[in-house]
């Protein structure tokens, strides 16, 4: 470490803390707040004893430094000072690999980050070395060998950087019409081809913006600090200055980085990734069968929303009451509907035209709007199922505002609301929701 942190310890404070812990434990035990079983008593004794010997050791090894210290921020401190957004926190949460101080996702990590709420259990991140990257490069398929199961096939034998993670997330919500726009953003010279240097422009843009935000946060922390310490800034662990040939770079541009990416290849990659994620979600419920039930379809639509539990159950019970015996939904129908959701903004505009005219939305208008936005048609059965879920009073008309709001959460897989629902902010939001839900009951009682 560049500098040893100060360990200025007050013996009086430590003695008081030890005594307070002892009194608190004994008082709670006598009042019955803590079980008097032998296991609990031994546990409490161990805690108090550990505090005592910890006080003795720190008192013996305490060091007082007269010089003005320089505090090197740890990764955790620097990240906390940065006030990470929800995507950054999710990337760090699921990233299982590290190379030269930078965090990376594996292809399997990415799949889990968009299909699961929690990463698979692991003791610690896997430290990668040059030999691991060489092995990954040999096993990465070339662009012509891409398929809708590529990420699952590579599994943990590849790496994805944070900026590539953002790029892949954007692919999942891109409609077919947006593929060309995305490609043209990379094709800076307009020659209908994207080379490695053009693709890396994306990473430079994200890196510069994020580094500026990091520096502003650390400058603010230094100004607000009353310790008088200088802060030595760590390099951001999400984006280091070194360049590594990740799985995407190898897949797009080859091991030597000399290949060009054409639009049709780019489009095929985007379609394959969308299909792969949808197949994983579908297979989770199909259990190897060719179709899922209408109830399973409703669960997939609602899984990324932040509905209250009673609202969630209301939608499912409403569907069960209206479709007592379903005929199932195939993957083709499910995929078509999810591709329609990628055009949700255009669909919302079409629906707004009906609202301005005070016209209800029937299945016929719904079909027409979908055809206009996507150029394709949804099966009558899946549209009927959607109406059974979101039709409030059963009159055959869609509660489209609620439908669009919930489908936006589905489309973005809960990312827009994730930040407010994690940690202390999530706890406060939960308490606030509970208090608001209790107010009508209190008013009715009064």
C-alpha positions in Angstrom: 0.0 0.0 0.0 1.2 3.5 -0.7 0.5 4.7 2.8 -0.5 3.0 6.0 -3.8 4.2 7.4 -3.9 5.8 10.7 -4.8 3.7 13.7 -5.3 6.3 16.3 -7.2 4.5 19.1 -8.6 5.9 22.3 -8.2 3.4 25.1 -10.9 5.1 27.1 -13.4 4.8 24.2 -12.5 1.1 23.7 -12.9 0.3 27.4 -16.2 2.1 27.4 -17.3 0.2 24.3 -16.4 -3.1 25.8 -18.2 -2.4 29.0 -21.3 -1.2 27.2 -21.4 -4.4 25.1 -21.2 -6.5 28.2 -24.0 -4.5 30.0 -26.2 -4.6 27.0 -25.9 -8.3 26.5 -26.5 -9.1 30.2 -29.5 -6.7 30.4 -31.2 -8.2 27.3 -30.6 -11.7 28.6 -32.2 -10.9 31.9 -35.3 -9.3 30.2 -35.8 -12.2 28.0 -35.0 -10.3 24.8 -32.4 -12.9 24.1 -32.9 -16.6 24.4 -31.1 -18.0 27.5 -30.3 -21.3 25.6 -26.6 -22.4 26.0 -25.9 -21.8 22.3 -27.1 -18.2 22.4 -25.2 -17.6 25.7 -22.0 -19.0 24.3 -22.4 -16.9 21.2 -22.8 -13.7 23.2 -19.8 -14.7 25.4 -17.8 -15.2 22.2 -18.8 -11.8 20.9 -17.9 -9.9 24.1 -14.6 -11.9 24.5 -13.6 -11.1 20.9 -14.3 -7.4 21.5 -12.1 -7.5 24.6 -9.1 -9.2 22.9 -9.6 -7.0 19.9 -9.3 -3.9 22.1 -6.2 -5.3 23.8 -4.5 -6.1 20.4 -5.4 -2.7 18.8 -4.2 -0.9 22.0 -0.9 -2.7 21.8 -0.4 -2.1 18.1 -1.9 1.4 17.7 0.3 3.8 15.8 0.1 7.6 15.9 1.4 9.4 12.9 2.3 13.0 13.3 2.8 13.7 9.6 -0.1 14.5 7.3 -1.2 11.2 5.8 -2.1 10.4 2.2 -5.1 8.1 2.0 -5.2 5.8 -1.0 -8.8 5.0 -1.6 -9.8 1.3 -1.9 -11.9 0.1 -4.8 -15.0 0.0 -2.5 -14.4 3.5 -1.2 -13.9 4.9 -4.7 -17.0 3.2 -6.0 -19.1 4.4 -3.1 -17.9 8.0 -3.7 -18.8 7.6 -7.4 -22.4 6.9 -6.6 -22.7 4.1 -9.0 -25.8 3.9 -11.2 -27.9 0.7 -11.4 -26.1 -0.7 -14.5 -22.7 -0.2 -12.9 -23.8 -1.9 -9.7 -25.3 -4.8 -11.7 -22.2 -5.3 -13.7 -20.0 -5.4 -10.6 -22.5 -7.7 -9.0 -22.5 -10.3 -11.8 -18.9 -9.9 -13.0 -17.0 -13.0 -12.0 -13.6 -12.4 -13.6 -10.8 -10.0 -13.1 -7.7 -9.2 -15.2 -5.0 -6.7 -14.2 -7.4 -5.0 -11.8 -10.3 -4.7 -14.2 -13.6 -6.5 -13.8 -15.1 -8.5 -16.6 -18.2 -10.5 -17.2 -18.1 -13.8 -18.9 -20.7 -14.5 -21.5 -22.5 -16.7 -18.9 -22.5 -13.8 -16.5 -24.1 -11.5 -19.0 -26.9 -14.0 -19.7 -27.5 -14.4 -16.0 -27.6 -10.6 -15.5 -30.5 -10.2 -17.9 -32.4 -13.4 -16.9 -31.8 -13.7 -13.1 -32.1 -11.4 -10.2 -29.0 -12.7 -8.5 -25.7 -14.2 -9.8 -24.8 -17.8 -9.2 -23.1 -18.5 -5.9 -19.3 -18.0 -5.9 -16.6 -17.6 -3.3 -14.7 -14.9 -5.1 -13.9 -13.6 -8.6 -11.6 -15.6 -10.8 -8.3 -14.0 -11.4 -7.3 -14.3 -15.1 -3.8 -14.4 -16.6 -2.3 -14.0 -20.0 -2.5 -17.8 -20.7 -6.3 -17.7 -19.9 -6.8 -14.9 -22.5 -4.8 -16.9 -25.1 -7.0 -19.9 -24.5 -10.1 -17.8 -24.8 -8.9 -16.4 -28.1 -8.4 -19.9 -29.5 -11.9 -21.0 -28.5 -13.8 -17.8 -29.6 -15.8 -18.7 -32.7 -15.3 -16.6 -35.9 -18.1 -14.3 -37.1 -19.3 -16.8 -39.7 -19.8 -19.4 -36.9 -22.2 -17.2 -34.9 -25.4 -18.8 -33.6 -28.3 -18.3 -31.2 -26.5 -20.3 -28.6 -23.0 -18.8 -28.8 -23.0 -17.2 -25.4 -24.2 -20.4 -23.8 -21.5 -22.4 -25.7 -18.7 -20.1 -24.7 -20.0 -20.1 -21.2 -17.1 -18.8 -18.9 -14.4 -19.1 -21.5 -14.5 -15.4 -22.6 -14.7 -11.9 -21.2 -17.0 -8.9 -21.7 -16.0 -5.3 -20.6 -18.3 -2.8 -19.0 -18.8 -0.7 -22.2 -19.5 -3.9 -24.1 -22.1 -4.8 -21.5 -23.9 -1.5 -22.1 -23.7 -2.2 -25.9 -25.2 -5.7 -25.4 -28.0 -4.3 -23.2 -28.9 -1.8 -25.9 -29.1 -4.7 -28.5 -31.8 -6.5 -26.4 -34.1 -3.5 -26.7 -33.4 -2.6 -30.3 -36.1 -3.1 -32.9 -35.2 -4.5 -36.3 -35.4 -0.9 -37.7 -32.8 0.2 -35.2 -30.1 -2.3 -36.3 -29.1 -0.1 -39.2 -29.0 3.1 -37.0 -26.7 1.3 -34.5 -24.4 0.1 -37.3 -24.2 3.6 -38.8 -23.1 5.0 -35.5 -20.0 2.8 -35.6 -19.4 3.3 -39.3 -17.8 6.7 -38.9 -16.3 6.9 -42.4 -19.5 5.6 -44.1 -17.9 2.8 -46.1 -20.5 0.2 -45.0 -17.9 -1.5 -42.9 -16.8 -1.2 -39.3 -13.2 -1.9 -38.4 -11.8 -2.5 -34.9 -10.7 1.1 -34.4 -14.2 2.4 -35.2 -15.8 -0.1 -32.8 -13.4 1.0 -30.0 -14.6 4.6 -30.4 -17.6 3.5 -28.3 -15.4 2.4 -25.5 -13.4 5.7 -25.6 -16.7 7.7 -25.4 -18.0 5.8 -22.4 -14.5 5.8 -20.7 -14.1 9.5 -21.0 -17.6 10.3 -19.7 -17.3 7.9 -16.8 -13.8 9.1 -15.9 -15.0 12.7 -15.8 -17.9 11.7 -13.5 -15.4 9.8 -11.3 -13.1 12.8 -11.0 -16.0 15.2 -10.2 -17.2 12.8 -7.4 -13.8 12.5 -5.9 -13.2 16.3 -6.1 -16.4 16.8 -4.2 -15.5 14.2 -1.6 -12.1 15.9 -1.1 -13.8 19.3 -0.6 -16.4 18.0 1.8 -13.8 16.0 3.8 -12.9 17.7 7.1 -9.9 15.4 7.7 -7.4 17.5 5.7 -6.2 14.4 3.9 -5.1 14.2 0.3 -6.8 11.6 -1.8 -4.8 9.5 -4.2 -7.2 8.5 -6.9 -7.4 4.9 -8.0 -7.8 3.9 -11.6 -11.4 2.9 -12.2 -11.8 -0.8 -11.9 -14.6 -0.9 -14.5 -12.4 0.8 -17.2 -8.7 0.6 -17.1 -6.4 2.3 -19.6 -5.1 -1.0 -21.0 -6.7 -2.6 -24.1 -7.6 -6.3 -24.0 -9.0 -8.4 -26.8 -12.4 -9.3 -25.4 -14.7 -12.0 -26.8 -16.6 -9.5 -28.8 -13.5 -8.0 -30.4 -12.2 -11.4 -31.3 -15.6 -12.5 -32.7 -16.1 -9.4 -34.8 -12.5 -8.7 -36.0 -10.5 -11.9 -35.6 -7.4 -12.6 -33.6 -5.3 -10.2 -35.6 -8.0 -7.5 -35.5 -7.8 -7.0 -39.2 -11.3 -8.2 -40.3 -14.1 -5.8 -41.0 -17.7 -6.1 -39.8 -20.4 -5.8 -42.4 -24.0 -4.8 -41.7 -25.5 -8.2 -42.5 -23.1 -9.8 -40.1 -23.8 -7.2 -37.4 -27.6 -7.7 -37.9 -27.2 -11.4 -37.6 -25.3 -11.1 -34.4 -28.0 -8.8 -32.9 -30.8 -11.2 -33.9 -28.9 -14.2 -32.5 -28.4 -12.5 -29.2 -32.0 -11.5 -28.9 -33.1 -15.0 -29.8 -30.7 -16.6 -27.3 -31.9 -14.6 -24.3 -35.6 -15.2 -25.3 -34.9 -19.0 -25.6 -33.4 -19.1 -22.1 -36.4 -17.3 -20.7 -38.8 -19.5 -22.6 -37.0 -22.8 -21.7 -37.1 -21.9 -18.0 -40.9 -22.3 -18.1 -41.4 -24.8 -21.0 -39.3 -27.5 -19.3 -38.4 -29.0 -22.7 -42.0 -28.8 -24.1 -42.8 -27.0 -27.3 -45.1 -24.5 -25.6 -45.6 -22.6 -22.3 -49.0 -22.0 -20.6 -50.7 -18.7 -20.8 -50.1 -18.4 -17.0 -46.3 -18.8 -17.6 -46.5 -16.2 -20.3 -48.1 -13.8 -17.9 -45.4 -14.5 -15.3 -42.7 -13.7 -17.8 -44.3 -10.4 -18.7 -44.7 -9.4 -15.1 -41.4 -10.7 -13.7 -39.5 -7.5 -14.1 -42.2 -5.2 -12.8 -42.4 -3.8 -9.3 -46.0 -4.5 -8.6 -47.3 -5.1 -5.1 -47.8 -8.7 -4.4 -51.6 -8.4 -4.3 -51.5 -6.6 -7.7 -49.3 -9.3 -9.2 -51.7 -12.0 -7.9 -54.7 -10.1 -9.3 -53.3 -10.2 -12.8 -52.6 -14.0 -12.6 -56.0 -14.8 -11.0 -57.8 -12.7 -13.6 -56.1 -14.6 -16.4 -57.0 -18.0 -14.8 -60.6 -17.0 -14.4 -60.9 -15.9 -18.1 -58.8 -18.8 -19.6 -59.6 -21.9 -17.6 -58.2 -24.2 -20.2 -55.5 -22.7 -22.4 -53.9 -24.1 -25.5 -50.4 -22.8 -24.8 -48.0 -20.3 -26.4 -45.2 -21.5 -28.7 -41.7 -20.0 -28.8 -42.5 -18.4 -32.2 -45.5 -16.6 -30.8 -43.5 -15.6 -27.7 -40.6 -14.3 -29.8 -42.8 -12.3 -32.1 -44.5 -10.6 -29.1 -41.1 -9.7 -27.5 -39.9 -8.3 -30.8 -43.0 -6.2 -30.9 -42.2 -4.8 -27.4 -38.9 -3.4 -28.9 -41.2 -1.0 -30.9 -43.1 0.0 -27.8 -42.3 3.7 -28.2 -43.9 3.7 -31.7 -46.8 1.7 -30.4 -47.4 4.2 -27.6 -47.6 7.0 -30.1 -50.2 5.1 -32.1 -52.2 4.4 -29.0 -52.1 8.0 -28.0 -54.0 8.9 -31.1 -56.9 6.8 -29.9 -56.8 8.4 -26.5 -57.0 11.9 -27.9 -60.2 10.8 -29.7 -61.5 9.1 -26.6 -61.7 5.8 -28.4 -61.3 2.5 -26.5 -58.6 0.0 -27.8 -60.1 -3.2 -29.1 -58.2 -6.2 -30.3 -58.7 -5.1 -33.9 -57.1 -1.7 -33.3 -54.3 -3.4 -31.3 -53.6 -5.8 -34.3 -53.5 -2.8 -36.7 -51.2 -0.7 -34.5 -48.8 -3.7 -34.1 -48.7 -4.2 -37.9 -48.0 -0.6 -38.5 -45.1 -0.5 -36.0 -43.4 -3.8 -36.8 -44.6 -4.8 -40.3 -45.6 -8.2 -38.8 -48.7 -9.6 -37.3 -49.1 -11.2 -33.8 -51.1 -14.4 -33.5 -54.8 -13.8 -32.5 -54.3 -16.1 -29.5 -51.4 -14.2 -27.9 -53.2 -10.9 -28.4 -56.3 -12.4 -26.8 -54.2 -13.5 -23.9 -52.7 -10.0 -23.4 -56.3 -8.6 -23.4 -57.3 -11.2 -20.8 -54.5 -10.0 -18.6 -54.9 -6.2 -18.9 -58.6 -5.8 -19.6 -59.9 -4.5 -16.3 -63.6 -5.0 -16.6 -63.8 -7.7 -19.2 -65.4 -5.6 -21.9 -62.9 -6.5 -24.5 -61.0 -3.2 -24.4 -57.4 -2.9 -23.4 -56.2 -0.9 -20.4 -53.4 0.4 -22.6 -51.8 2.9 -20.3 -51.2 0.3 -17.6 -50.2 -2.2 -20.3 -47.5 0.2 -21.8 -46.2 1.1 -18.3 -45.7 -2.6 -17.3 -44.3 -3.5 -20.7 -41.7 -0.8 -20.4 -40.4 -2.5 -17.2 -40.5 -5.8 -19.1 -38.6 -4.3 -22.0 -35.9 -2.7 -19.8 -35.9 -5.7 -17.5 -36.5 -3.6 -14.4 -33.3 -1.5 -14.9 -35.1 1.8 -14.8 -36.5 1.1 -11.3 -33.6 -0.9 -10.0 -31.7 1.9 -8.4 -34.5 3.1 -6.2 -35.2 -0.4 -5.0 -31.8 -1.5 -3.7 -30.1 -1.0 -0.4 -31.2 1.8 1.9 -33.1 3.5 -0.8 -35.0 0.3 -1.5 -35.8 0.0 2.2 -37.1 3.5 2.4 -39.2 3.0 -0.7 -40.7 -0.1 0.8 -41.6 1.6 4.1 -43.1 4.5 2.1 -45.3 2.1 0.0 -46.4 0.3 3.2 -47.4 3.6 4.9 -49.3 4.8 1.8 -51.2 1.6 1.5 -52.2 1.8 5.2 -53.6 5.4 4.9 -56.9 4.5 3.2 -57.6 1.8 5.8 -56.9 4.3 8.6 -59.2 6.9 7.0 -62.0 4.4 6.5 -61.7 3.4 10.2 -61.9 7.0 11.3 
